[in-house]
């Protein structure tokens, strides 16, 4: 077994609660807090904490705007976030292939 | 995006330090502590702690024997450990496929 792909996994993304947030944002240009919470079935507190960590890592950007006179906050992957997520998924693919003997 | 495979990830296996231990043991009938440590480039303390958690979860069995008059401890996946690891890798594969749009 080659341990390299395991060693290279980004801990910020690998966390079970943060991985689906990255995957969800990778599949959309941007999403609101409510859209993310409803898709991921997370509590407000959990989602807030994980998004903050991803933001502090430079992987997620936060945009505050107004829509119909009400504040709307949207989230999207930064260029760096998209890059590290692609690398992370490539490592997962290597791990799956190794483990399935491909 | 379907969040189910993310939600189903086994936290005991998903931890970055434990995942390569499970993958290594899945690829061999049994291994000694030294063999695992050298392949995974882990410290004794780290490996000991992770193996203990996997043992307590019922995923890894520990066998103590003598070889040439010296004690030899070997580790292997239990039947349950092999089953949960296979399920975990199947989930990773679904996550990779979703993320690559396959």
N, CA and C atoms of all chains as a GROMACS GRO file, in nm:
protein
  612
    1UNK      N    1   0.083  -0.122   0.000
    1UNK     CA    2   0.000   0.000   0.000
    1UNK      C    3   0.086   0.126   0.000
    2UNK      N    4   0.048   0.222  -0.080
    2UNK     CA    5   0.118   0.351  -0.086
    2UNK      C    6   0.050   0.450   0.010
    3UNK      N    7   0.121   0.492   0.116
    3UNK     CA    8   0.055   0.578   0.214
    3UNK      C    9   0.044   0.725   0.171
    4UNK      N   10   0.108   0.762   0.061
    4UNK     CA   11   0.113   0.904   0.023
    4UNK      C   12  -0.023   0.973   0.011
    5UNK      N   13  -0.120   0.915  -0.064
    5UNK     CA   14  -0.249   0.987  -0.074
    5UNK      C   15  -0.315   1.009   0.062
    6UNK      N   16  -0.295   0.918   0.155
    6UNK     CA   17  -0.354   0.934   0.289
    6UNK      C   18  -0.286   1.050   0.362
    7UNK      N   19  -0.154   1.056   0.351
    7UNK     CA   20  -0.079   1.160   0.421
    7UNK      C   21  -0.112   1.299   0.367
    8UNK      N   22  -0.145   1.305   0.239
    8UNK     CA   23  -0.168   1.435   0.175
    8UNK      C   24  -0.309   1.491   0.194
    9UNK      N   25  -0.401   1.413   0.254
    9UNK     CA   26  -0.539   1.461   0.271
    9UNK      C   27  -0.543   1.588   0.354
   10UNK      N   28  -0.611   1.690   0.304
   10UNK     CA   29  -0.624   1.819   0.373
   10UNK      C   30  -0.720   1.803   0.491
   11UNK      N   31  -0.668   1.824   0.612
   11UNK     CA   32  -0.750   1.802   0.733
   11UNK      C   33  -0.871   1.895   0.740
   12UNK      N   34  -0.857   2.015   0.688
   12UNK     CA   35  -0.969   2.111   0.694
   12UNK      C   36  -1.088   2.057   0.613
   13UNK      N   37  -1.060   2.002   0.496
   13UNK     CA   38  -1.167   1.948   0.411
   13UNK      C   39  -1.214   1.812   0.459
   14UNK      N   40  -1.119   1.731   0.510
   14UNK     CA   41  -1.149   1.591   0.541
   14UNK      C   42  -1.253   1.575   0.652
   15UNK      N   43  -1.264   1.674   0.740
   15UNK     CA   44  -1.357   1.662   0.853
   15UNK      C   45  -1.498   1.629   0.801
   16UNK      N   46  -1.561   1.529   0.863
   16UNK     CA   47  -1.688   1.477   0.812
   16UNK      C   48  -1.796   1.585   0.791
   17UNK      N   49  -1.799   1.687   0.877
   17UNK     CA   50  -1.900   1.791   0.864
   17UNK      C   51  -1.868   1.892   0.753
   18UNK      N   52  -1.737   1.909   0.725
   18UNK     CA   53  -1.700   2.011   0.626
   18UNK      C   54  -1.697   1.958   0.483
   19UNK      N   55  -1.669   1.829   0.468
   19UNK     CA   56  -1.658   1.770   0.334
   19UNK      C   57  -1.784   1.792   0.250
   20UNK      N   58  -1.906   1.765   0.303
   20UNK     CA   59  -2.024   1.788   0.219
   20UNK      C   60  -2.048   1.936   0.188
   21UNK      N   61  -2.004   2.026   0.275
   21UNK     CA   62  -2.018   2.169   0.245
   21UNK      C   63  -1.932   2.204   0.124
   22UNK      N   64  -1.808   2.155   0.123
   22UNK     CA   65  -1.719   2.180   0.009
   22UNK      C   66  -1.777   2.119  -0.119
   23UNK      N   67  -1.828   1.996  -0.108
   23UNK     CA   68  -1.883   1.927  -0.226
   23UNK      C   69  -2.004   2.002  -0.281
   24UNK      N   70  -2.087   2.050  -0.190
   24UNK     CA   71  -2.208   2.122  -0.231
   24UNK      C   72  -2.171   2.253  -0.302
   25UNK      N   73  -2.078   2.327  -0.243
   25UNK     CA   74  -2.037   2.455  -0.302
   25UNK      C   75  -1.960   2.434  -0.434
   26UNK      N   76  -1.892   2.320  -0.444
   26UNK     CA   77  -1.818   2.291  -0.568
   26UNK      C   78  -1.913   2.270  -0.685
   27UNK      N   79  -2.038   2.233  -0.654
   27UNK     CA   80  -2.135   2.202  -0.759
   27UNK      C   81  -2.225   2.320  -0.794
   28UNK      N   82  -2.199   2.438  -0.734
   28UNK     CA   83  -2.286   2.554  -0.758
   28UNK      C   84  -2.201   2.681  -0.761
   29UNK      N   85  -2.247   2.786  -0.832
   29UNK     CA   86  -2.171   2.913  -0.831
   29UNK      C   87  -2.174   2.976  -0.691
   30UNK      N   88  -2.294   2.981  -0.630
   30UNK     CA   89  -2.304   3.028  -0.491
   30UNK      C   90  -2.434   2.978  -0.430
   31UNK      N   91  -2.439   2.974  -0.297
   31UNK     CA   92  -2.559   2.926  -0.228
   31UNK      C   93  -2.585   3.010  -0.104
   32UNK      N   94  -2.711   3.019  -0.066
   32UNK     CA   95  -2.746   3.089   0.058
   32UNK      C   96  -2.730   2.994   0.176
   33UNK      N   97  -2.727   3.050   0.296
   33UNK     CA   98  -2.717   2.970   0.417
   33UNK      C   99  -2.832   2.869   0.424
   34UNK      N  100  -2.953   2.917   0.396
   34UNK     CA  101  -3.072   2.831   0.403
   34UNK      C  102  -3.065   2.716   0.304
   35UNK      N  103  -3.020   2.745   0.182
   35UNK     CA  104  -3.007   2.638   0.081
   35UNK      C  105  -2.908   2.531   0.129
   36UNK      N  106  -2.796   2.575   0.187
   36UNK     CA  107  -2.697   2.477   0.234
   36UNK      C  108  -2.752   2.396   0.350
   37UNK      N  109  -2.814   2.466   0.446
   37UNK     CA  110  -2.865   2.398   0.566
   37UNK      C  111  -2.971   2.294   0.529
   38UNK      N  112  -3.060   2.330   0.437
   38UNK     CA  113  -3.168   2.238   0.401
   38UNK      C  114  -3.115   2.117   0.325
   39UNK      N  115  -3.018   2.139   0.237
   39UNK     CA  116  -2.962   2.026   0.161
   39UNK      C  117  -2.882   1.934   0.251
   40UNK      N  118  -2.805   1.992   0.343
   40UNK     CA  119  -2.712   1.912   0.423
   40UNK      C  120  -2.775   1.860   0.553
   41UNK      N  121  -2.896   1.906   0.584
   41UNK     CA  122  -2.965   1.862   0.706
   41UNK      C  123  -2.878   1.888   0.830
   42UNK      N  124  -2.818   2.006   0.833
   42UNK     CA  125  -2.733   2.043   0.948
   42UNK      C  126  -2.806   2.143   1.036
   43UNK      N  127  -2.765   2.153   1.161
   43UNK     CA  128  -2.818   2.259   1.247
   43UNK      C  129  -2.751   2.391   1.208
   44UNK      N  130  -2.817   2.502   1.241
   44UNK     CA  131  -2.758   2.634   1.216
   44UNK      C  132  -2.620   2.645   1.281
   45UNK      N  133  -2.610   2.598   1.404
   45UNK     CA  134  -2.485   2.610   1.479
   45UNK      C  135  -2.369   2.535   1.414
   46UNK      N  136  -2.398   2.412   1.373
   46UNK     CA  137  -2.297   2.329   1.307
   46UNK      C  138  -2.251   2.391   1.175
   47UNK      N  139  -2.348   2.430   1.094
   47UNK     CA  140  -2.314   2.486   0.963
   47UNK      C  141  -2.234   2.615   0.980
   48UNK      N  142  -2.277   2.700   1.074
   48UNK     CA  143  -2.206   2.826   1.098
   48UNK      C  144  -2.060   2.800   1.137
   49UNK      N  145  -2.039   2.706   1.227
   49UNK     CA  146  -1.903   2.677   1.274
   49UNK      C  147  -1.814   2.624   1.161
   50UNK      N  148  -1.869   2.530   1.082
   50UNK     CA  149  -1.790   2.471   0.974
   50UNK      C  150  -1.759   2.572   0.863
   51UNK      N  151  -1.859   2.655   0.831
   51UNK     CA  152  -1.838   2.754   0.726
   51UNK      C  153  -1.733   2.856   0.772
   52UNK      N  154  -1.735   2.891   0.900
   52UNK     CA  155  -1.636   2.984   0.952
   52UNK      C  156  -1.495   2.926   0.936
   53UNK      N  157  -1.479   2.799   0.971
   53UNK     CA  158  -1.347   2.734   0.956
   53UNK      C  159  -1.302   2.735   0.810
   54UNK      N  160  -1.394   2.706   0.719
   54UNK     CA  161  -1.360   2.703   0.576
   54UNK      C  162  -1.328   2.844   0.525
   55UNK      N  163  -1.398   2.942   0.579
   55UNK     CA  164  -1.371   3.081   0.542
   55UNK      C  165  -1.233   3.123   0.592
   56UNK      N  166  -1.203   3.088   0.716
   56UNK     CA  167  -1.072   3.125   0.774
   56UNK      C  168  -0.956   3.056   0.702
   57UNK      N  169  -0.985   2.939   0.645
   57UNK     CA  170  -0.881   2.868   0.569
   57UNK      C  171  -0.863   2.927   0.430
   58UNK      N  172  -0.954   3.018   0.392
   58UNK     CA  173  -0.945   3.079   0.259
   58UNK      C  174  -1.014   3.000   0.151
   59UNK      N  175  -1.098   2.903   0.189
   59UNK     CA  176  -1.163   2.816   0.090
   59UNK      C  177  -1.302   2.862   0.052
   60UNK      N  178  -1.366   2.942   0.138
   60UNK     CA  179  -1.504   2.985   0.112
   60UNK      C  180  -1.514   3.137   0.128
   61UNK      N  181  -1.576   3.201   0.032
   61UNK     CA  182  -1.599   3.346   0.043
   61UNK      C  183  -1.744   3.373   0.081
   62UNK      N  184  -1.765   3.482   0.153
   62UNK     CA  185  -1.896   3.519   0.204
   62UNK      C  186  -1.935   3.653   0.143
   63UNK      N  187  -2.055   3.661   0.084
   63UNK     CA  188  -2.102   3.786   0.024
   63UNK      C  189  -2.233   3.828   0.089
   64UNK      N  190  -2.234   3.950   0.143
   64UNK     CA  191  -2.357   4.002   0.204
   64UNK      C  192  -2.419   4.104   0.110
   65UNK      N  193  -2.548   4.087   0.081
   65UNK     CA  194  -2.617   4.178  -0.011
   65UNK      C  195  -2.761   4.195   0.036
   66UNK      N  196  -2.837   4.270  -0.041
   66UNK     CA  197  -2.979   4.286  -0.011
   66UNK      C  198  -3.061   4.232  -0.127
   67UNK      N  199  -3.169   4.163  -0.093
   67UNK     CA  200  -3.259   4.112  -0.196
   67UNK      C  201  -3.401   4.143  -0.150
   68UNK      N  202  -3.472   4.224  -0.225
   68UNK     CA  203  -3.607   4.264  -0.186
   68UNK      C  204  -3.610   4.334  -0.052
   69UNK      N  205  -3.504   4.413  -0.025
   69UNK     CA  206  -3.499   4.488   0.100
   69UNK      C  207  -3.454   4.406   0.220
   70UNK      N  208  -3.428   4.276   0.200
   70UNK     CA  209  -3.384   4.193   0.313
   70UNK      C  210  -3.240   4.148   0.291
   71UNK      N  211  -3.164   4.136   0.400
   71UNK     CA  212  -3.024   4.096   0.384
   71UNK      C  213  -3.015   3.950   0.337
   72UNK      N  214  -2.924   3.927   0.245
   72UNK     CA  215  -2.903   3.790   0.196
   72UNK      C  216  -2.752   3.762   0.195
   73UNK      N  217  -2.713   3.657   0.263
   73UNK     CA  218  -2.573   3.618   0.267
   73UNK      C  219  -2.555   3.494   0.179
   74UNK      N  220  -2.459   3.503   0.088
   74UNK     CA  221  -2.432   3.385   0.003
   74UNK      C  222  -2.287   3.342   0.018
   75UNK      N  223  -2.264   3.216  -0.011
   75UNK     CA  224  -2.134   3.152   0.007
   75UNK      C  225  -2.090   3.090  -0.125
   76UNK      N  226  -1.962   3.097  -0.150
   76UNK     CA  227  -1.910   3.029  -0.269
   76UNK      C  228  -1.766   2.985  -0.244
   77UNK      N  229  -1.719   2.890  -0.323
   77UNK     CA  230  -1.579   2.849  -0.311
   77UNK      C  231  -1.490   2.957  -0.369
   78UNK      N  232  -1.379   2.984  -0.304
   78UNK     CA  233  -1.278   3.070  -0.363
   78UNK      C  234  -1.202   2.990  -0.470
   79UNK      N  235  -1.120   3.059  -0.544
   79UNK     CA  236  -1.038   2.990  -0.644
   79UNK      C  237  -0.950   2.883  -0.574
   80UNK      N  238  -0.893   2.925  -0.460
   80UNK     CA  239  -0.809   2.829  -0.385
   80UNK      C  240  -0.893   2.711  -0.334
   81UNK      N  241  -1.015   2.742  -0.285
   81UNK     CA  242  -1.103   2.637  -0.234
   81UNK      C  243  -1.136   2.534  -0.341
   82UNK      N  244  -1.162   2.583  -0.462
   82UNK     CA  245  -1.193   2.493  -0.572
   82UNK      C  246  -1.071   2.406  -0.607
   83UNK      N  247  -0.954   2.467  -0.600
   83UNK     CA  248  -0.831   2.394  -0.632
   83UNK      C  249  -0.802   2.284  -0.529
   84UNK      N  250  -0.810   2.320  -0.400
   84UNK     CA  251  -0.779   2.220  -0.297
   84UNK      C  252  -0.885   2.110  -0.293
   85UNK      N  253  -1.010   2.146  -0.325
   85UNK     CA  254  -1.114   2.043  -0.326
   85UNK      C  255  -1.091   1.944  -0.440
   86UNK      N  256  -1.052   1.995  -0.557
   86UNK     CA  257  -1.021   1.906  -0.669
   86UNK      C  258  -0.906   1.812  -0.633
   87UNK      N  259  -0.802   1.866  -0.570
   87UNK     CA  260  -0.689   1.782  -0.528
   87UNK      C  261  -0.735   1.677  -0.426
   88UNK      N  262  -0.819   1.719  -0.334
   88UNK     CA  263  -0.868   1.628  -0.230
   88UNK      C  264  -0.946   1.511  -0.294
   89UNK      N  265  -1.034   1.543  -0.388
   89UNK     CA  266  -1.114   1.439  -0.454
   89UNK      C  267  -1.024   1.345  -0.534
   90UNK      N  268  -0.920   1.398  -0.596
   90UNK     CA  269  -0.824   1.313  -0.668
   90UNK      C  270  -0.756   1.215  -0.572
   91UNK      N  271  -0.722   1.262  -0.451
   91UNK     CA  272  -0.661   1.174  -0.351
   91UNK      C  273  -0.760   1.065  -0.308
   92UNK      N  274  -0.886   1.105  -0.284
   92UNK     CA  275  -0.988   1.005  -0.248
   92UNK      C  276  -0.999   0.899  -0.357
   93UNK      N  277  -0.993   0.944  -0.480
   93UNK     CA  278  -1.004   0.848  -0.592
   93UNK      C  279  -0.888   0.749  -0.590
   94UNK      N  280  -0.768   0.800  -0.560
   94UNK     CA  281  -0.652   0.710  -0.550
   94UNK      C  282  -0.669   0.610  -0.436
   95UNK      N  283  -0.726   0.657  -0.324
   95UNK     CA  284  -0.748   0.570  -0.208
   95UNK      C  285  -0.851   0.462  -0.241
   96UNK      N  286  -0.958   0.502  -0.310
   96UNK     CA  287  -1.060   0.404  -0.352
   96UNK      C  288  -0.998   0.300  -0.446
   97UNK      N  289  -0.920   0.348  -0.543
   97UNK     CA  290  -0.861   0.257  -0.641
   97UNK      C  291  -0.763   0.159  -0.574
   98UNK      N  292  -0.680   0.210  -0.486
   98UNK     CA  293  -0.588   0.122  -0.410
   98UNK      C  294  -0.666   0.017  -0.334
   99UNK      N  295  -0.773   0.062  -0.266
   99UNK     CA  296  -0.846  -0.027  -0.176
   99UNK      C  297  -0.927  -0.130  -0.251
  100UNK      N  298  -0.964  -0.097  -0.375
  100UNK     CA  299  -1.039  -0.192  -0.456
  100UNK      C  300  -0.944  -0.274  -0.544
  101UNK      N  301  -0.813  -0.252  -0.527
  101UNK     CA  302  -0.715  -0.330  -0.602
  101UNK      C  303  -0.716  -0.301  -0.750
  102UNK      N  304  -0.755  -0.176  -0.786
  102UNK     CA  305  -0.757  -0.140  -0.929
  102UNK      C  306  -0.620  -0.089  -0.972
  103UNK      N  307  -2.689   1.778  -0.522
  103UNK     CA  308  -2.600   1.684  -0.453
  103UNK      C  309  -2.677   1.599  -0.353
  104UNK      N  310  -2.645   1.473  -0.349
  104UNK     CA  311  -2.707   1.382  -0.253
  104UNK      C  312  -2.620   1.373  -0.127
  105UNK      N  313  -2.669   1.421  -0.012
  105UNK     CA  314  -2.583   1.423   0.107
  105UNK      C  315  -2.569   1.288   0.178
  106UNK      N  316  -2.647   1.189   0.136
  106UNK     CA  317  -2.649   1.061   0.208
  106UNK      C  318  -2.512   0.996   0.228
  107UNK      N  319  -2.432   0.980   0.121
  107UNK     CA  320  -2.302   0.913   0.143
  107UNK      C  321  -2.214   0.986   0.243
  108UNK      N  322  -2.224   1.119   0.248
  108UNK     CA  323  -2.146   1.197   0.344
  108UNK      C  324  -2.193   1.169   0.487
  109UNK      N  325  -2.326   1.166   0.503
  109UNK     CA  326  -2.383   1.145   0.637
  109UNK      C  327  -2.350   1.006   0.690
  110UNK      N  328  -2.335   0.909   0.599
  110UNK     CA  329  -2.314   0.771   0.642
  110UNK      C  330  -2.168   0.736   0.672
  111UNK      N  331  -2.075   0.828   0.646
  111UNK     CA  332  -1.933   0.797   0.669
  111UNK      C  333  -1.908   0.763   0.816
  112UNK      N  334  -1.844   0.651   0.840
  112UNK     CA  335  -1.812   0.605   0.976
  112UNK      C  336  -1.700   0.694   1.034
  113UNK      N  337  -1.732   0.765   1.142
  113UNK     CA  338  -1.635   0.860   1.198
  113UNK      C  339  -1.508   0.792   1.250
  114UNK      N  340  -1.522   0.669   1.298
  114UNK     CA  341  -1.404   0.598   1.351
  114UNK      C  342  -1.304   0.572   1.240
  115UNK      N  343  -1.353   0.533   1.123
  115UNK     CA  344  -1.263   0.505   1.009
  115UNK      C  345  -1.218   0.634   0.941
  116UNK      N  346  -1.308   0.732   0.935
  116UNK     CA  347  -1.282   0.853   0.854
  116UNK      C  348  -1.163   0.934   0.906
  117UNK      N  349  -1.133   0.924   1.035
  117UNK     CA  350  -1.024   1.005   1.092
  117UNK      C  351  -0.895   0.983   1.011
  118UNK      N  352  -0.830   1.093   0.975
  118UNK     CA  353  -0.715   1.087   0.884
  118UNK      C  354  -0.606   0.988   0.927
  119UNK      N  355  -0.583   0.976   1.057
  119UNK     CA  356  -0.480   0.884   1.106
  119UNK      C  357  -0.524   0.737   1.103
  120UNK      N  358  -0.653   0.714   1.115
  120UNK     CA  359  -0.700   0.574   1.122
  120UNK      C  360  -0.729   0.514   0.986
  121UNK      N  361  -0.766   0.598   0.891
  121UNK     CA  362  -0.801   0.548   0.757
  121UNK      C  363  -0.688   0.465   0.693
  122UNK      N  364  -0.563   0.514   0.694
  122UNK     CA  365  -0.458   0.432   0.632
  122UNK      C  366  -0.429   0.302   0.709
  123UNK      N  367  -0.454   0.301   0.839
  123UNK     CA  368  -0.436   0.177   0.917
  123UNK      C  369  -0.537   0.073   0.870
  124UNK      N  370  -0.662   0.116   0.854
  124UNK     CA  371  -0.766   0.024   0.806
  124UNK      C  372  -0.733  -0.025   0.665
  125UNK      N  373  -0.688   0.067   0.578
  125UNK     CA  374  -0.657   0.031   0.439
  125UNK      C  375  -0.540  -0.068   0.433
  126UNK      N  376  -0.442  -0.044   0.519
  126UNK     CA  377  -0.325  -0.133   0.522
  126UNK      C  378  -0.363  -0.273   0.569
  127UNK      N  379  -0.442  -0.280   0.676
  127UNK     CA  380  -0.483  -0.410   0.730
  127UNK      C  381  -0.581  -0.480   0.635
  128UNK      N  382  -0.657  -0.403   0.558
  128UNK     CA  383  -0.751  -0.463   0.463
  128UNK      C  384  -0.678  -0.536   0.351
  129UNK      N  385  -0.551  -0.495   0.329
  129UNK     CA  386  -0.474  -0.552   0.218
  129UNK      C  387  -0.382  -0.666   0.261
  130UNK      N  388  -0.391  -0.708   0.389
  130UNK     CA  389  -0.302  -0.813   0.440
  130UNK      C  390  -0.377  -0.901   0.540
  131UNK      N  391  -0.338  -1.028   0.555
  131UNK     CA  392  -0.404  -1.112   0.656
  131UNK      C  393  -0.376  -1.061   0.798
  132UNK      N  394  -0.250  -1.028   0.825
  132UNK     CA  395  -0.215  -0.967   0.954
  132UNK      C  396  -0.079  -0.897   0.942
  133UNK      N  397  -0.053  -0.803   1.032
  133UNK     CA  398   0.073  -0.728   1.029
  133UNK      C  399   0.122  -0.704   1.171
  134UNK      N  400   0.253  -0.691   1.184
  134UNK     CA  401   0.311  -0.657   1.315
  134UNK      C  402   0.308  -0.506   1.333
  135UNK      N  403   0.327  -0.465   1.457
  135UNK     CA  404   0.330  -0.322   1.488
  135UNK      C  405   0.439  -0.252   1.406
  136UNK      N  406   0.556  -0.314   1.400
  136UNK     CA  407   0.669  -0.255   1.327
  136UNK      C  408   0.640  -0.240   1.179
  137UNK      N  409   0.578  -0.343   1.120
  137UNK     CA  410   0.544  -0.336   0.978
  137UNK      C  411   0.448  -0.219   0.951
  138UNK      N  412   0.349  -0.204   1.039
  138UNK     CA  413   0.252  -0.095   1.019
  138UNK      C  414   0.319   0.040   1.036
  139UNK      N  415   0.399   0.052   1.142
  139UNK     CA  416   0.463   0.181   1.170
  139UNK      C  417   0.555   0.223   1.056
  140UNK      N  418   0.632   0.129   1.003
  140UNK     CA  419   0.727   0.163   0.897
  140UNK      C  420   0.656   0.201   0.768
  141UNK      N  421   0.548   0.131   0.736
  141UNK     CA  422   0.474   0.162   0.612
  141UNK      C  423   0.404   0.297   0.624
  142UNK      N  424   0.345   0.322   0.741
  142UNK     CA  425   0.261   0.442   0.756
  142UNK      C  426   0.339   0.565   0.802
  143UNK      N  427   0.467   0.546   0.836
  143UNK     CA  428   0.551   0.657   0.882
  143UNK      C  429   0.487   0.730   1.001
  144UNK      N  430   0.436   0.652   1.095
  144UNK     CA  431   0.372   0.710   1.213
  144UNK      C  432   0.464   0.694   1.334
  145UNK      N  433   0.442   0.780   1.433
  145UNK     CA  434   0.513   0.760   1.559
  145UNK      C  435   0.449   0.643   1.634
  146UNK      N  436   0.526   0.583   1.725
  146UNK     CA  437   0.473   0.475   1.808
  146UNK      C  438   0.347   0.520   1.882
  147UNK      N  439   0.353   0.640   1.937
  147UNK     CA  440   0.241   0.690   2.018
  147UNK      C  441   0.114   0.708   1.938
  148UNK      N  442   0.129   0.766   1.819
  148UNK     CA  443   0.014   0.785   1.731
  148UNK      C  444  -0.049   0.654   1.689
  149UNK      N  445   0.038   0.562   1.644
  149UNK     CA  446  -0.012   0.433   1.596
  149UNK      C  447  -0.081   0.358   1.709
  150UNK      N  448  -0.019   0.358   1.828
  150UNK     CA  449  -0.078   0.290   1.944
  150UNK      C  450  -0.217   0.344   1.975
  151UNK      N  451  -0.229   0.477   1.976
  151UNK     CA  452  -0.358   0.539   2.010
  151UNK      C  453  -0.465   0.504   1.907
  152UNK      N  454  -0.429   0.512   1.778
  152UNK     CA  455  -0.528   0.484   1.673
  152UNK      C  456  -0.568   0.337   1.672
  153UNK      N  457  -0.471   0.248   1.690
  153UNK     CA  458  -0.502   0.105   1.690
  153UNK      C  459  -0.592   0.070   1.809
  154UNK      N  460  -0.568   0.136   1.921
  154UNK     CA  461  -0.652   0.111   2.038
  154UNK      C  462  -0.798   0.150   2.010
  155UNK      N  463  -0.816   0.266   1.947
  155UNK     CA  464  -0.953   0.310   1.913
  155UNK      C  465  -1.020   0.211   1.818
  156UNK      N  466  -0.943   0.164   1.718
  156UNK     CA  467  -0.999   0.068   1.622
  156UNK      C  468  -1.030  -0.066   1.689
  157UNK      N  469  -0.947  -0.104   1.785
  157UNK     CA  470  -0.970  -0.228   1.860
  157UNK      C  471  -1.096  -0.215   1.945
  158UNK      N  472  -1.109  -0.101   2.012
  158UNK     CA  473  -1.225  -0.078   2.098
  158UNK      C  474  -1.355  -0.072   2.018
  159UNK      N  475  -1.345  -0.028   1.891
  159UNK     CA  476  -1.463  -0.024   1.804
  159UNK      C  477  -1.499  -0.163   1.750
  160UNK      N  478  -1.408  -0.259   1.773
  160UNK     CA  479  -1.433  -0.395   1.725
  160UNK      C  480  -1.386  -0.419   1.583
  161UNK      N  481  -1.305  -0.328   1.529
  161UNK     CA  482  -1.261  -0.338   1.390
  161UNK      C  483  -1.126  -0.408   1.374
  162UNK      N  484  -1.044  -0.408   1.479
  162UNK     CA  485  -0.910  -0.465   1.470
  162UNK      C  486  -0.889  -0.563   1.586
  163UNK      N  487  -0.838  -0.680   1.554
  163UNK     CA  488  -0.805  -0.776   1.659
  163UNK      C  489  -0.654  -0.780   1.682
  164UNK      N  490  -0.617  -0.809   1.805
  164UNK     CA  491  -0.477  -0.808   1.847
  164UNK      C  492  -0.440  -0.949   1.892
  165UNK      N  493  -0.329  -1.003   1.838
  165UNK     CA  494  -0.286  -1.138   1.875
  165UNK      C  495  -0.144  -1.131   1.930
  166UNK      N  496  -0.125  -1.182   2.051
  166UNK     CA  497   0.008  -1.183   2.111
  166UNK      C  498   0.062  -1.325   2.108
  167UNK      N  499   0.183  -1.342   2.055
  167UNK     CA  500   0.242  -1.476   2.042
  167UNK      C  501   0.392  -1.465   2.066
  168UNK      N  502   0.461  -1.578   2.054
  168UNK     CA  503   0.607  -1.577   2.064
  168UNK      C  504   0.666  -1.624   1.933
  169UNK      N  505   0.772  -1.559   1.891
  169UNK     CA  506   0.841  -1.598   1.769
  169UNK      C  507   0.990  -1.597   1.802
  170UNK      N  508   1.054  -1.714   1.794
  170UNK     CA  509   1.196  -1.724   1.829
  170UNK      C  510   1.222  -1.679   1.973
  171UNK      N  511   1.128  -1.711   2.062
  171UNK     CA  512   1.145  -1.677   2.203
  171UNK      C  513   1.115  -1.532   2.238
  172UNK      N  514   1.079  -1.452   2.138
  172UNK     CA  515   1.047  -1.312   2.165
  172UNK      C  516   0.898  -1.286   2.141
  173UNK      N  517   0.841  -1.196   2.220
  173UNK     CA  518   0.698  -1.168   2.201
  173UNK      C  519   0.673  -1.096   2.069
  174UNK      N  520   0.567  -1.137   1.999
  174UNK     CA  521   0.530  -1.073   1.873
  174UNK      C  522   0.380  -1.044   1.876
  175UNK      N  523   0.346  -0.917   1.857
  175UNK     CA  524   0.206  -0.877   1.854
  175UNK      C  525   0.167  -0.849   1.710
  176UNK      N  526   0.060  -0.912   1.665
  176UNK     CA  527   0.013  -0.886   1.530
  176UNK      C  528  -0.131  -0.835   1.533
  177UNK      N  529  -0.166  -0.766   1.428
  177UNK     CA  530  -0.296  -0.699   1.417
  177UNK      C  531  -0.364  -0.742   1.288
  178UNK      N  532  -0.494  -0.758   1.294
  178UNK     CA  533  -0.568  -0.788   1.172
  178UNK      C  534  -0.708  -0.730   1.182
  179UNK      N  535  -0.772  -0.714   1.067
  179UNK     CA  536  -0.912  -0.668   1.068
  179UNK      C  537  -1.001  -0.781   1.117
  180UNK      N  538  -1.099  -0.747   1.198
  180UNK     CA  539  -1.202  -0.845   1.234
  180UNK      C  540  -1.297  -0.856   1.114
  181UNK      N  541  -1.388  -0.953   1.121
  181UNK     CA  542  -1.489  -0.968   1.015
  181UNK      C  543  -1.570  -0.838   1.004
  182UNK      N  544  -1.606  -0.783   1.120
  182UNK     CA  545  -1.683  -0.658   1.121
  182UNK      C  546  -1.600  -0.543   1.062
  183UNK      N  547  -1.470  -0.539   1.099
  183UNK     CA  548  -1.383  -0.433   1.049
  183UNK      C  549  -1.373  -0.436   0.898
  184UNK      N  550  -1.364  -0.557   0.842
  184UNK     CA  551  -1.354  -0.571   0.696
  184UNK      C  552  -1.485  -0.524   0.630
  185UNK      N  553  -1.596  -0.557   0.695
  185UNK     CA  554  -1.727  -0.519   0.641
  185UNK      C  555  -1.745  -0.367   0.641
  186UNK      N  556  -1.715  -0.303   0.755
  186UNK     CA  557  -1.737  -0.158   0.762
  186UNK      C  558  -1.638  -0.083   0.673
  187UNK      N  559  -1.517  -0.139   0.655
  187UNK     CA  560  -1.421  -0.073   0.567
  187UNK      C  561  -1.469  -0.080   0.422
  188UNK      N  562  -1.522  -0.194   0.381
  188UNK     CA  563  -1.576  -0.208   0.245
  188UNK      C  564  -1.689  -0.108   0.222
  189UNK      N  565  -1.777  -0.096   0.321
  189UNK     CA  566  -1.888   0.001   0.309
  189UNK      C  567  -1.834   0.143   0.301
  190UNK      N  568  -1.733   0.172   0.383
  190UNK     CA  569  -1.674   0.306   0.384
  190UNK      C  570  -1.616   0.340   0.246
  191UNK      N  571  -1.542   0.247   0.188
  191UNK     CA  572  -1.480   0.271   0.057
  191UNK      C  573  -1.587   0.288  -0.051
  192UNK      N  574  -1.696   0.213  -0.041
  192UNK     CA  575  -1.807   0.230  -0.136
  192UNK      C  576  -1.865   0.372  -0.126
  193UNK      N  577  -1.876   0.423  -0.003
  193UNK     CA  578  -1.926   0.560   0.015
  193UNK      C  579  -1.830   0.662  -0.045
  194UNK      N  580  -1.699   0.641  -0.021
  194UNK     CA  581  -1.599   0.732  -0.081
  194UNK      C  582  -1.611   0.731  -0.232
  195UNK      N  583  -1.634   0.613  -0.289
  195UNK     CA  584  -1.645   0.603  -0.434
  195UNK      C  585  -1.766   0.684  -0.483
  196UNK      N  586  -1.877   0.676  -0.410
  196UNK     CA  587  -1.996   0.754  -0.447
  196UNK      C  588  -1.967   0.904  -0.438
  197UNK      N  589  -1.891   0.943  -0.336
  197UNK     CA  590  -1.856   1.084  -0.318
  197UNK      C  591  -1.768   1.133  -0.433
  198UNK      N  592  -1.670   1.049  -0.471
  198UNK     CA  593  -1.583   1.085  -0.583
  198UNK      C  594  -1.665   1.096  -0.711
  199UNK      N  595  -1.753   1.001  -0.735
  199UNK     CA  596  -1.833   1.002  -0.858
  199UNK      C  597  -1.924   1.124  -0.865
  200UNK      N  598  -1.990   1.155  -0.752
  200UNK     CA  599  -2.074   1.276  -0.746
  200UNK      C  600  -1.992   1.400  -0.778
  201UNK      N  601  -1.874   1.408  -0.715
  201UNK     CA  602  -1.794   1.530  -0.725
  201UNK      C  603  -1.732   1.546  -0.863
  202UNK      N  604  -1.713   1.433  -0.932
  202UNK     CA  605  -1.658   1.441  -1.068
  202UNK      C  606  -1.770   1.444  -1.171
  203UNK      N  607  -1.896   1.448  -1.122
  203UNK     CA  608  -2.009   1.457  -1.213
  203UNK      C  609  -2.028   1.334  -1.299
  204UNK      N  610  -1.986   1.215  -1.245
  204UNK     CA  611  -2.002   1.090  -1.322
  204UNK      C  612  -2.140   1.030  -1.296
   0.00000   0.00000   0.00000
